Amino acid sequence: MKKLKSPHSTQSSINHSLLFHYLFVLILIYGLAILVTVSQVKIGFIEDTLQKADWPAKVLLTETFGNENVLFNQAIKKQDRPKTVYHLLFEAMTELRFDDNRSLFGSELPGFTIYNTRIFIAGKGLNYTNLPKDNPPSPEINIEPPKEKTPQENAKDVPDQKLKKVVLLYHTHPWESYKPMNSGQDSTYTDPLKSVAKDADIIGKTLSENGVGYIHKYKQGWGYNEAYAKSRIIVQDALKQTPTLNYLIDIHRDSSGRSVTTMNIGSTSYARISIIIGEANPNYSANLYLAKQVKNQIDKKYPDLVRGIVGKTKLEGNGIYNQDLSKNAILVEIGGVDNNLQEITRSSKAFGEALAQVIKQNK
């Protein structure tokens, strides 16, 4: 005769079954949440890796057709072909790059983090020992802005009204000045014409002379650590007020000495120019392309005037530099702390001429 299960045994079996299903559902939910989170992080790494991949158009074209017809793969050498998807996945997960030994040693060797800066194009003399750099303002200067603007400062916001405004000139570090122009001091908040604002005045005038409209925003009153957050507000407000602005030029000067930031063309001395690109923004490739265009134009008339084009991540600088606000945004450094008025005037004109030519070509 078949033995019947007791009610207690049946209830216990049901409880165990419910507990098992509950745990299974709980593990499934948490597992899916973890997978989604991890996938989002990895996707971000993959997108960043793809964004930084420097593949010539002709290589990409050949590879695209090569996926359909293997004969196209013979058109380029094996070592010149772009990375495979497996390379990209490996780099995304480990942050190690096959073509850059710095990624292996950067986090292990003290002081090696300076090599997080990437030299896209090295001008004459530029290497990892003399990269462009900036320092906080002198501690004794007052970061509060003057109560009243000077007449020159008011004029900055209203250049030639007949020209369509396409260039915004501004300063994240408005205190940066030149010692020969500022009684031996490298910082000022009292006289814009002794600071990098002078560079922008010259660049703006040069743009106007070449038929390119601009706006120059010179604001003050913030410290070093909050500088990019504050200048970002200035840029965003300018873009709202003048939607035609497309080229965003943040003007600085290098903190390096004269031996690094000065050169002669013939018998005339110039303040050398550096261009900085933030690698942590979605417009990184487009901004780099603009920087290369400007450098190529300068090189035609002023060879070696550009020290180089360098890229910085958040590991070595701000990493974005407000360049996510436009596909035509760069940070330019005109000379260094020891350059004089004549030298920065010549170089600012050279930059303004080159930028105007690029803008006309890109219309």
C-alpha positions in Angstrom: 0.0 0.0 0.0 1.4 3.4 -1.1 2.5 5.6 1.8 1.1 9.2 1.7 3.4 12.1 2.4 2.6 14.1 5.5 1.3 17.7 5.2 4.4 18.9 6.9 6.7 17.2 4.4 4.7 18.6 1.5 4.7 22.1 2.9 8.5 21.9 3.4 9.0 20.7 -0.2 6.9 23.7 -1.4 8.9 26.1 0.7 12.2 24.8 -0.7 10.9 25.1 -4.2 9.8 28.6 -3.7 13.1 29.5 -2.0 15.0 28.0 -5.0 12.9 30.0 -7.5 13.3 33.2 -5.5 17.1 32.8 -5.3 17.2 31.9 -9.0 15.3 35.1 -9.9 17.3 37.2 -7.5 20.6 35.9 -9.0 19.3 36.4 -12.5 18.3 40.0 -11.8 21.6 40.9 -10.2 23.6 39.1 -12.8 21.8 41.0 -15.6 22.4 44.3 -13.7 26.2 43.5 -13.4 26.4 42.5 -17.1 24.7 45.7 -18.2 27.0 47.8 -16.0 30.1 46.0 -17.2 29.1 46.2 -20.8 28.5 50.0 -20.5 32.0 50.5 -19.0 33.6 48.3 -21.7 31.6 50.0 -24.5 33.0 53.3 -23.2 36.6 51.9 -23.3 36.0 50.5 -26.8 34.6 53.8 -28.1 37.5 55.7 -26.6 39.9 53.2 -28.3 38.2 53.6 -31.6 38.2 57.3 -31.3 41.9 57.3 -30.8 42.7 54.9 -33.6 44.8 56.8 -36.2 43.9 55.1 -39.4 44.5 56.7 -42.8 41.5 56.9 -45.1 43.2 54.9 -47.8 43.9 52.1 -45.3 40.3 52.1 -44.0 39.0 52.0 -47.6 41.2 49.1 -48.5 40.2 47.2 -45.4 36.5 47.7 -46.1 36.8 46.2 -49.5 39.1 43.6 -48.2 36.4 42.2 -46.1 34.5 41.4 -49.3 37.3 40.5 -51.6 40.6 39.2 -50.1 42.6 40.5 -53.1 42.2 44.0 -51.9 44.2 43.1 -48.8 47.3 42.8 -51.0 47.1 46.5 -51.7 48.8 47.4 -48.4 51.6 45.9 -46.4 50.6 43.7 -43.5 52.3 45.9 -40.9 50.4 49.0 -42.2 47.0 47.5 -41.8 44.7 48.7 -39.0 44.3 46.8 -35.8 41.9 43.9 -35.7 38.8 43.8 -33.5 40.7 41.5 -31.1 43.4 44.1 -30.7 40.7 46.7 -29.9 39.0 44.5 -27.4 42.2 43.8 -25.6 43.2 47.4 -25.5 39.7 48.4 -24.3 39.8 45.9 -21.4 43.4 46.4 -20.3 44.2 49.9 -21.4 47.4 48.6 -22.9 48.2 49.5 -26.4 50.4 47.4 -28.7 51.9 50.4 -30.5 52.7 52.4 -27.3 55.0 51.1 -24.6 54.1 54.0 -22.4 50.8 52.3 -21.6 52.7 49.4 -20.0 55.0 51.4 -17.8 53.0 54.6 -17.2 51.3 53.4 -14.0 54.3 51.5 -12.6 57.2 54.0 -12.8 57.2 57.1 -10.6 57.1 60.3 -12.7 56.3 58.3 -15.9 52.8 59.8 -16.0 54.1 62.8 -17.9 54.2 60.5 -20.9 50.4 60.3 -20.9 50.7 63.4 -23.0 50.8 62.3 -26.7 52.9 64.1 -29.3 50.8 64.0 -32.4 53.2 66.1 -34.4 56.6 67.2 -33.1 57.9 70.4 -34.4 61.7 71.2 -34.3 63.1 70.4 -30.8 59.9 69.1 -29.2 60.2 66.0 -27.1 58.9 64.6 -23.8 61.4 66.6 -21.8 60.1 70.0 -22.9 56.4 69.6 -23.4 54.2 72.7 -23.1 53.1 73.3 -19.5 51.1 75.7 -17.4 51.4 76.7 -13.8 48.9 78.3 -11.4 49.0 82.1 -11.1 51.4 83.7 -8.7 49.8 83.4 -5.1 50.2 87.1 -4.4 47.9 88.3 -7.3 44.3 89.1 -6.5 42.0 86.8 -8.5 39.0 89.1 -8.1 38.2 91.0 -11.3 38.5 94.8 -11.4 35.3 96.6 -10.6 35.3 98.6 -13.8 36.3 97.4 -17.2 38.8 99.3 -19.3 37.6 100.9 -22.6 39.8 98.3 -24.4 38.0 95.5 -22.6 34.6 96.7 -23.5 35.7 96.9 -27.2 36.6 93.2 -27.2 33.0 92.1 -27.4 32.1 94.3 -30.3 34.6 93.9 -33.2 33.8 94.7 -36.8 30.0 94.3 -37.0 29.9 93.9 -40.8 31.5 90.4 -40.7 29.7 87.2 -39.8 31.0 86.1 -36.4 32.5 82.6 -36.7 35.5 82.6 -34.3 35.4 82.9 -30.5 38.6 84.0 -28.9 38.7 83.4 -25.1 40.9 82.7 -22.2 40.6 80.0 -19.5 43.7 81.4 -17.8 43.2 85.2 -18.2 46.0 85.9 -15.7 48.7 84.5 -17.9 51.1 87.3 -18.8 54.6 87.8 -20.2 57.4 89.0 -17.9 59.0 91.5 -20.3 55.5 93.2 -20.7 54.6 93.0 -17.0 57.5 94.3 -15.0 59.0 90.8 -14.6 55.7 89.2 -13.4 54.2 86.2 -15.1 50.6 86.9 -13.9 48.3 89.9 -13.9 44.7 90.8 -13.2 45.0 94.5 -13.5 46.0 95.1 -17.1 44.6 92.8 -19.9 47.0 94.3 -22.5 49.9 92.8 -20.6 48.3 89.3 -20.6 47.3 86.7 -23.2 44.4 89.0 -24.0 46.9 91.0 -26.1 47.5 87.9 -28.3 43.7 87.7 -28.9 43.5 91.4 -29.8 46.2 90.8 -32.5 44.7 87.6 -33.7 41.2 89.1 -33.9 42.5 92.1 -35.9 44.3 89.8 -38.3 41.1 87.8 -38.8 39.1 90.9 -39.6 41.7 92.0 -42.0 41.3 88.7 -43.8 37.5 88.9 -43.9 36.8 86.6 -40.9 34.5 87.8 -38.1 35.2 87.1 -34.5 34.3 87.8 -30.9 36.8 88.2 -28.1 35.6 87.3 -24.6 37.9 88.3 -21.7 36.5 87.5 -18.3 38.2 87.3 -14.9 37.6 86.3 -11.3 38.3 82.6 -11.0 41.1 80.4 -9.6 43.3 77.8 -11.3 41.4 74.7 -10.2 38.0 75.9 -11.4 39.2 77.6 -14.6 37.8 75.3 -17.2 34.4 75.0 -15.5 34.2 78.8 -15.4 35.5 79.4 -19.0 33.0 76.7 -20.2 30.2 79.0 -19.0 31.6 81.9 -21.0 31.8 79.8 -24.1 28.3 78.3 -23.7 26.8 81.8 -23.2 28.7 83.1 -26.3 27.4 80.2 -28.4 23.8 81.0 -27.3 24.1 84.7 -28.0 25.9 84.1 -31.3 24.9 80.8 -32.9 27.2 81.4 -35.9 30.3 80.9 -33.8 31.9 77.7 -34.9 35.6 78.0 -34.2 36.5 78.1 -30.5 40.1 79.2 -29.7 41.3 79.2 -26.1 44.5 81.4 -26.0 47.2 80.7 -23.5 51.0 81.1 -23.1 53.5 78.4 -22.2 55.1 78.5 -18.7 58.4 77.3 -20.3 61.4 79.6 -20.6 62.8 81.5 -23.5 65.2 78.9 -24.8 62.2 76.6 -25.5 59.6 79.1 -26.7 61.7 81.4 -29.0 63.1 81.0 -32.5 64.6 83.0 -35.3 63.3 83.1 -38.8 66.1 84.9 -40.6 67.2 87.6 -38.2 63.8 88.1 -36.7 62.7 86.4 -33.4 59.3 84.8 -32.9 57.4 83.3 -30.0 56.8 79.7 -30.8 53.3 78.2 -31.0 51.9 75.0 -29.4 48.5 73.5 -30.0 46.9 71.3 -27.3 44.1 68.8 -28.1 42.0 67.2 -25.4 41.7 63.5 -26.0 38.8 62.9 -23.7 36.1 64.5 -25.8 33.9 63.2 -28.7 35.2 65.9 -31.1 38.8 64.8 -30.6 39.5 63.7 -34.2 37.9 66.7 -35.8 39.7 69.1 -33.5 43.0 67.3 -34.2 42.3 67.7 -37.9 41.8 71.5 -37.5 45.0 71.7 -35.5 46.9 70.0 -38.4 45.3 72.3 -40.9 46.4 75.4 -39.0 49.9 74.0 -38.5 50.2 73.2 -42.2 49.2 76.8 -43.1 51.7 78.3 -40.6 54.5 76.0 -41.9 54.1 77.4 -45.4 55.3 80.9 -44.4 56.9 80.3 -41.0 58.6 76.9 -41.0 59.2 75.4 -37.5 57.2 78.2 -35.8 54.8 75.6 -34.4 56.5 73.6 -31.6 54.0 70.8 -32.1 50.5 69.4 -31.6 50.1 67.4 -28.4 47.2 65.6 -26.9 46.3 65.4 -23.2 44.0 63.0 -21.4 42.5 63.5 -18.0 45.5 61.8 -16.5 47.7 64.8 -17.6 45.5 67.9 -17.7 41.9 68.7 -18.1 41.5 66.2 -21.0 38.5 68.1 -22.5 39.4 71.8 -22.6 35.8 72.7 -23.6 36.6 71.2 -27.0 33.5 69.0 -26.8 31.5 72.1 -27.6 32.6 72.3 -31.2 34.3 70.2 -33.9 36.5 73.2 -34.5 38.0 73.9 -31.0 41.6 74.1 -30.1 43.8 75.4 -27.3 46.8 77.5 -28.6 49.8 78.7 -26.6 51.5 81.7 -28.0 55.1 81.8 -26.7 56.1 81.6 -23.1 56.7 83.7 -20.0 59.9 85.2 -21.3 58.7 86.4 -24.8 58.4 90.1 -25.5 55.7 92.1 -27.2 57.3 92.1 -30.6 57.7 88.3 -30.6 54.2 87.5 -29.5 52.8 90.1 -32.0 54.6 88.5 -34.9 53.4 85.0 -33.9 49.9 86.0 -33.1 49.6 87.5 -36.6 51.0 84.3 -38.1 48.4 82.3 -36.3 45.6 84.7 -37.3 46.6 84.5 -40.9 46.7 80.7 -40.9 43.4 80.4 -39.1 41.7 82.7 -41.6 43.0 80.7 -44.5 41.8 77.4 -43.0 38.3 78.9 -42.3 38.0 80.1 -45.9 39.1 76.7 -47.2 36.6 74.9 -45.1 33.6 77.0 -46.2 
